[in-house]
């Protein structure tokens, strides 16, 4: 079979609002961006994939040794909460070791192919200069959050240690409800590694349910080691390049044990699905082989096995200025001399401190945390009130007006409303019309949210309320809209024009039917370009109609189909086998 590189299609099983309460991984989106920015990356991916297939299919090439990967954790923070503790970081390393070696306490025998991947992790004990380190770097910043564009890996954040010698993990406040993302092997060295939101890292401290068991990092490290999502980021005809994982038509959320798609039971307990942390518990033997290929001689990440980053002393060094080993403070405690109490000036959150060198019975009170999104300290509302923070909103917390459903497509729609003075955030409820229970709820600081995984020609209802500091409005009147080609929306007089292109079959090796719906009532330009932006097919089609394109002469790979008419346009990805 020709090499196929598959992008995330986000084919969800049921209608949802995009929120942090459902797993959101941006790895495929990150890959999309990097492929557009670096023309050579596509060829590198093909070479890595060929090497991986050879390794998996040739037992003589397989590595019989357990691999140890040195890790450096780069913590970038604005608030005390974001500056997670050493203990929280260590809890994540412990989870990685348990999950990859299948020593996790929740491992079961539901799936016989569940396996020990023979991959281990350690916080680096030696830095790139050969000095002792605890494998943790920290940087304070005024930037409140980070987008999934690798900004935290540059000078505003922390540039990586040599990725040929260390797995770099960045922990920061990610925007948009993202839990994390990773870079597949073969990409730019300046951005290589894994990013995880501080609220979903490890098992203590800021770790937030239902993603509080460290499985977000386990998932993203799987991507870093060349694993795809278990559904292959496509439908039933697309796999994840692993022979012992069942086909699936899309991600599973929450804990949908027993869900059947593609004629078989989905492996929702796999770390590469989108299930909640408590539901995940396994990698398969095939996934382990695919990851081990990275460390074989000639494998892309083989240099990690030679770095020596895990080779430093694991015993405490009581004079290196670093809290390591079994020390409870910097160069003190454990096997070293007892720490002086209290340790309120060592730059480390330790003992009974509630922050770095503050809080608890012995140290000064911690500064007011007026920007951590939590009502704590002397606050009388979330980040407001009390002697230190700004006063809480005292006016009327008004219900949002101007509700509208726009950009309605067969699978998704954008729900919008007018901004409200004094609003801290907005909460949206969502359900299928005819039901009495709100099936999805999400909170956002923006004045819009996306409803995804809609069913075509099905009507949905939604409403929104305002959250002010210390107060909340009532919900807006129930609004409805119909997914698909209908202009039905009870919240808005007119819906914006549809902008949608639909192609099937996809992937294909012969012909593909392209349906165009831009709401233009005229001629639409249809353009097919390759992954490097080169135009390979150009056609014209009447809006609302379909056209058959012969792609049998195109090379196997990724192409982009764009339909455009005036201000309306849509782009989809097409896989040619």
N, C-alpha and C positions, 0 to 999 in steps of 0.2 A: 504494500500500500504506500502511495506517495505520502511524503510528510505533509501534515496539515497543522497549521497553527490556529488555534481556536480562541476567540475572544469571548468574554462573559456576555451572555445574552439576558441574564436576569429574568429567566422564565419562572415566575413564582407560581406556587400551587393555588393560592387563594388571594383575594384582594386584600391589600395591606396599605397602611400609611408608613412612609419611610421614617423610622424613628430609631433611637438608640436601644430600644427594647427588643429589636430584632437584629441578628448578627449582620453586619455590613462590612464586607471586605473589599478594599479598593485595589487589590493586586492586579486584576485584569485591566482595570482602567489605567493603572500606572503603566502596565505593559503597553497598552495602546499608545499612550503618550510617548514613551521611550522609543517605540518603533517608528513613530513619525519624526522624532528628533534625531535619531541615529540610524541612518540607512544601513549600516553594516550589522546592526543587531539581528536582523532577520536571518542573515547567513550564519551568524554565530549560533543562533537557536537551532537551526537545522543541523549543524555539526554536533552540537550537544545532544540533540535527539537521536542522531545516528549512533553516537558513542553509547548512549544509554540503552538503545535497543540491542546493540552487540553485547553489552555487558549482561543484560538480563537473559539473553538467549544463549550465552556461552558460559556454562558453569565453571570452566577452567579459569575464567577471568575474575571470578568473585573473590572478594576480600574476606578472609576468615577472622580478621581481628576486629575488636571493638574500637571504634573511632571516638576520640575525645576532641571536642571543639572548644577552643578558648573564646569566651564571650566578654565583650566590653559593653556595659550599659551606660548610655548617654542620657542623663536626666536633664531636661530643659524645663524650667518652671518660672512662673510668675507669682504664684501664691504658695503659702506653706503647704497646702494640701497637695499641690502638684509636685512638690519636692519630696517624693516618696522616700521612705526609710530604707536603710540597708537591709533590714529584716524583710521588708516587703519584696525587695529585689531578690534576696536569697530564696524566698518562698517560690518565686517564679522559676529560678534555676532548678530547684528541687522538683517542681512539677514537670519541667522539660525532661529531666532524667527519668522520672517515674513513667511518664507517658511514652517516651521513646524506647525505654527498656522493658515496658509492660510490667512494671512493678506497682502500678497505680492501684490503690485499694478498691476502686470500683470496676476493675477488670472482671469480665465474666466470660462464659463459654457460649454466648449466643451465636457467635460467628467463629467457625473452626479455623478460618484463615487468619485470625488475629495473631500478631507475632511481635516478638522483640526485634526492633530494627538494628540493635547493636550500635547505637549512636548515643554518646554521652556528652554532657556539657559541663564546663567549669567557668567560674568567674576568673578572668585572666589574673595570674599572679605575677606576670612579668610584662612591663609595658614595652612599646617599640624601641625604647632606648636601653632596655635591659635592666631597668630599675624595678624594684618591688612595687606592686600595685594591688589594690583590692578589686580591680576590674570595674570600678564605678567612677564615672565623671559627672560633674554637675555644673550647670550654668544658669544663672539668674537672668531673666529677660523681661522687658516691658511688654512683649508681645503676648496678648491674652490667649491666642489660639493659633493653630497651624493648619494649613490646608494640605491635601495629599499631593503636593507638588515638589516634595523633597526640600522645602525651604529650611526645615530644621536641621538639615545635613550640611548647610553652608555656614558662612561666617556669622550670620545672625544666631545660629544655634551652635552645634558642635560638629566640626568636620570629622570624618571617621578615622579611626586608626586603620592601618593598612589592611584592607579586606582580604588580602591573600593570606593573612596571618590571624585575623580575628573575625568572628561574627559580631558585627556592630548592631546593637539594638537601641533605638531611640525611644524614649518614653516622654510624652508631652501631652498637651491638651489638644486633641484633634477636633476640628470643626465639622459640622454637618452630620453629627451622629455616627461617624465612622469609629469602628473599634480598632482597626489597624490595617496595614498593608505591607507587602514585601516586594522585593525585587527578585525576579527569576534569575538564574545563572546566566552569565554572558553579557549583562548590561554594564553601564559605565561604573568603573571602580569608585568614583567619587560619591556615588549614591547607593552602593551595594549594602544591603542589610535589611532590617526589619523595623517597622514603626508600630508602636502600640500605644493607645490612649492610656493615660495614667489611671483612669477609673476602671480599667479592665486588665491590669497587670498584676500577677501574683494572686495570693489568697488572703492577704491581710490588709490592714490600713485602708486605702481608698477603694479596694476591689469591690465592685458593685454587682449585685445580683441582677439578672441571672447569668452574668459573665464574670463570676468571682472565684473561679477555680483554676485560673491560669491557662484555660484552653484557647484563648485568643492567640496567645504567643505560640502555643503548640501548633495551631492552624497555620499561622504566618511563617513559622520556621519550616513547616512542610512545603510551602510555596518556595521559600528560599532554597530548599533542597530539591526543587524541580517537580513537586507534586501539583497536579491540577485539582480543582474542585471535583468532588466525586461524581457529579453529574456531567463532567466534561464541558461545562459552560455551553450546552446545547440541548437538543431534545434526545429522544430515545436512540436515534441513529448516531449519536456522538458519544465517545467514551473518554476516559481519563488516561488512556494509554497504560492501564493496569489491568491485567487479565483476571484477577481474582476479586475485583469489586463489581457488584451488579450494576447494570445500566440503570439510569434514572433520568426522568424527564425534566428535572429541575431541583433546586435546593429544598431542603426540609427545615422548617423553623420549629422553635420550641422543642418538643420531644415527640415527634409523630411516629412512634414505634409501631411497626406493622403496616405502615403505608406502602401501598403497592403501586408501581408504575413500570411501564415497559415490560409487563408480564411477570415481574419478579418483585420480591420484597426489598424495599430500599434499605441500605445500610446507614440508617440515620445516626447510629452510634459512632460513625467514623469521624475522626478529627477534621477531615476535609469537607464535611457537610456544613450546614449553617445551624445546626441544633444548638440548644443551650448547653452551657458547660457541663451541667450535671448529667446530661444525656450522652455525652461523648466519652468513649473509653478505649478506642483502638486505632491502630494502623494495621494494615494487612501485610502478609509476607511479600506480596508483589509490590506494595508501596515501599517496603523496606529495601527491596532490591533496587528499585528506581533511585532511592536516595543514596544507597551505598555506591551506586555508579559514580556519584560526584566525587568520591574519595579514592577511587581506584587509580592506579598509575595512568596518567593521561586524562583523568577526570577533571572537570573544571575547578573543583574545590579541593583537589588533592593537596595543595600547598598548606591547607589548614592542618593536616596531619603532621606536617613538618615544622610548624611554627615555633613550638616550644612554649607557647603561651600558657599552657597548663603545667609546664614542667618545673615551675618554681616551687619553693618550699611551701608546704601547706601548714607548717607549724608557725605559731606567732613569732614575729620578729619584733622584739620589744623596744626597738630604737629606730624604726624606719618612718615614724610620723604618720603611719596609716593604721586604721583599725582593721585587723585581719586575724586569721586563725580563730582562736576561741576568745580573743580579747573582747571585753565589754565596753571598752573605750579606746581612745588612741594610745597605743603602747602601754595599756594597763588592763587589769582584769584577766580572768581566766588563768593561763599559765604564766602571765606576767605579774608584776607587782600590783597590789590592789589599787583600784582607781580612787582618787580622792573624791569625796562626796560633798556637795554635788558637783557634777561636771558641767557647769553652766557656761563654759567658755572654750570648749574644745571643737566647736563647729560641727558637732555630730548630735543627732537626736538619739539619746540613749538614756539609760536608767528609767525614771518615771516621768521624763520630760514629755510634754504633749506637742512640742515643736522643737526646732533646732535651738538648743541652749535656752529654752524658755518653757514655762508651764510646769505643772506638778507642784509638789509641796515645797521644793527647795529652790527652784529657779524663779526669776521674775516672770510675771505674766506675759504670755505671748501677745504680740501686737494684734490689734483687731483684724480679723479676717473678713473684711468688708467686700470681698470680691471672689469668694469661693463657692457661691451658689448654695450655701447652707446657712440656716439660722443657728448660730452658735454664739458662745461668749455671752456678752450682755445685750446682744441684738434683740429687738422686739419683733422683727420680721426678717425675711431672708436678705442678708447683707444690708440691713438698715436698722435705724433706731439705736437706743442706748447712748452712752457717752462718747463713743468713738466713731460710729458710722453716721452717714447722712440720715436725716429723719425719714421715716417711712412715708409712703404716699398717703396723703390725708384727704385727697379729693374723692370724687366719684369714679369708681373703676367701671368704665362704660363697656357695654357689650359691643363687639366689633360690628361695623356696618359695611356695606359695599361687598357682601359676600358674592362670589362668582366662581363657577367652574369653567376653566379655560383650557385651551390646547387639549381638548378631549380626543383621545385616540382609542383604539380597540383594547389596548392593554393598560393605559394610564391616563390620568388627567391631573391638572394642576388646580388646586383649591386656593383661592386668594380672598383677601379681605383688606379693609382700610386700617391703617395704623391708629392706635388709640393712645392718647396722651397718658403717661404714667405707666404704660405697660412694661412689664419685665419680660413676659413671655405670653404665649397663646397655647391653649389646649384644644385639639381637634378630636371629635368623635366621628366614627365612620361605620356604616353598615350597609348591607344590601336591603333595598326597599322591600317591604312586606314582612321583615323580621322586626322583633321587638327589643332585641339586645344589641347594644353597640359592641361590635366585634373587634374594633381596633381603636386605639387612642394614642396620640402622640403629642408632645409638647415641643414647641419651637420658639426661637427668638425672632424669626422672620415673619413676614406677613403673607406667606404662602407655604404650601406643603404639597408633596406629590403623592397621589394615590396610585399604587402600582398593582400589577397582577390582576387587572380587571378582566371580566368576561364580556366579550362582545355582545352588544344589544341587551345588556342587563342594566337595570336602573339601580343607582346607589343614592344614599342619603348621608348628609353630614351636617355638622354644626360646630361652632367655635366659640370659645369664651376668652376673656382677657384675664391674665394674672398680674396683679399689681403687688407691690411690696406690702405684705400684710393683709391683702384683700384679693378678691376675685369677683368677676362679674357673673351674671347668668349666661347661659348658652344662647347663641343667636337662634332665630327661627330655623327649623329644619329646611335644608335645601336639597334638591335632587338633580341628578343628571343621568343621562343614558350613555354608556360607553359605545364607541363605534362611530358610525356614520350619521347618526341622528343629531340634530341640533337642539335636542331637548336639554334644557337647564332652567329650573325654576328660580334660580338665584340671579341670573343675568339676563337682560333683555336679548342680547346677542352674544353668541359664543364666537371666539376667534376662529379663524379658518383652520380647518384640519390641515395638518402637515404630516403625512405618513406615506411611507413606501413599504410594501410588503412583498417578499420574494419567496418562492417555493419551487421545487425543493431546495433546501439550503442546509448542508452542503450539496453540491451537484458536480457532475463531470460531463454534462451534455448540455441540456437546455434548462433555462430557468424562466418561470413566469413572474413578471414584475407587475404588481398592481400599484397604481398611483392615485392618491387622494389628497390634493392640496387645497381644495375649495376655491380654485382659480377660475373654473368654468371656461377653460380655454386650453391652448397648447402648452404642454409642459416639456421642458428640456430634460432628457434623461442621460446621465453621464456615468460611465464606469471607469474607475481609475485603479491602478495597482497600488501596492503598499508604499510605493515611492512617489505617488502623486501623478504618475504618467497616465494620460487619457488613452484607453484601449477600445472603448465602444462609446458612440454617441448616437442617440436616437431622439425623435420627437413623438409624443403620445398625447392624446386628448385626456384631460383630467377626468378621473373617475372610471378609466378603462384600464385594460391590462395589455401587456405586450410580451411576446416570447423572445428571449435572447439566446442565441447559440453561443455558448462559452467553451465548446469542446476544443477549440484551438488555443485556448489560454493555458499558460503554465499553471500547475498546481500552486495554490497559495491563497493569500487574503486579498480581496478586492473591496472597493467601496462603491456603492450604487447611490448616486445623488439625483434627486428630482428637484427642479427649481422652476418657479414661475412668479415673477415679481418679487414680493417680500417673503413669500412662503417657500420653504424648502424642507427636505428631510434627507437624512443620510443613513443607510444601513450597511452592514458588513456582509459580504458574500464569500463563502468558502468554496473554492474550486478544487476538486480532488484530482 
